[in-house]
Every structure is written in C-alpha cells, then in structure tokens.
Amino acid sequence: MHLVSESECALGVGGWRGDPFRVCGERVSSNAPADYRVRMVALYTCALFLWGVALARIDFAEHRLPDRLTLPAIPAGVAMVADLWPGQIDDAVRWAVVIAAIGVILALVADLGWGDVKLLAVFGVLAGGAGTISDSILAICIAGGAHVLIHLLVNGDRKSYIPFGPAILTGFVPVAGAMA
C-alpha cells in the first residue's frame, strides 16, 4: 500500500489505464487494478446480457433490430476490447469487417435484415477480440438451425419472418466466458 501524493492527483495519475481507485491523500491497496478488472468484467457482462435481452425482445415483437441499439454497440465493443484485450484490437476490427461483409452478402441474397448485419459487426468485434470466433460461430449455427427448425415446425410456413437476432446473440455466450 502506498500514499497517493497531491502531485499524482493533480496529474491525473491512475484513472482509465492506471489505478482508478486511487483517492488523493489516502492509502490504496496494490491489487486495485485486479479489482478494477473484476468490476469491469462484471459491468460488461451485465451490459451485454441486458442489451441482448432488449434486442431479442424487440426482434421477436417488432421483427427488427433498431439502429439506436445496434450502431452505438460497435464502438462500445471496440472500447470493451481495448479495455479487456488491448493487444487484440486489430483482430477485433478485422473480424468485424469480415463478418459484417458476410452479413451484407446474406442481406442481399437471403432474408437477413440490416439490423442483423449490424449485430454481426458487433459480434465480430467482441468475438474477434476475445479470440472465441470459432466457438461463437458454432453457437450461432446451432442456435440458428434449431431456431429455424422450431419455427418451421410450429408455423409450417417458410415465407414467414424468422428473427435471427436471438440466434446471433447466442454467439456472445463464449465471449462472456472469455471475459471471466
């Protein structure tokens, strides 16, 4: 434990990348960065869960994924990767571009919506940064296949709308596991 000096406080030492729990003139423990990581992982996991529930609910009810929830998630995902896996930003952006390009192709030739494409870009950022891209894609394929099968069995109509957002959101489960 050490005492945070007034000069460190005036210079803003600590903060975002340093020790966010430093308080001017108080003693702080040396494990504060570990505490910071635990708190941030808990915050990110809760945020992903609540965001995913909101998106799934909207997709089932309104058959769309609104821009106000998907577009801001792309830079938020990059910030999350920068905080948790700083060396993986290049991979995260690369995977976001690749997976979003695949989503654009599917939107043009199949029934994937543009909200799903933006959701895939967020997925690419987080799964690429976490290094769980193959596990996440497998989760999406299994959930999507099961979702389509159940939809066809219940509705019996291939022309009706199938919300793919919830199936894509299952791909975030391996990412949440990688955060922990």
Secondary structure as UniProt FT lines:
FT   STRAND          2..3
FT   HELIX           6..11
FT   TURN            15..17
FT   TURN            20..21
FT   TURN            24..25
FT   STRAND          27..28
FT   TURN            30..31
FT   HELIX           32..62
FT   HELIX           67..70
FT   TURN            71..72
FT   HELIX           73..84
FT   HELIX           86..88
FT   HELIX           89..109
FT   HELIX           114..130
FT   HELIX           133..155
FT   TURN            158..159
FT   HELIX           165..169
FT   TURN            170..171
FT   HELIX           172..179
//
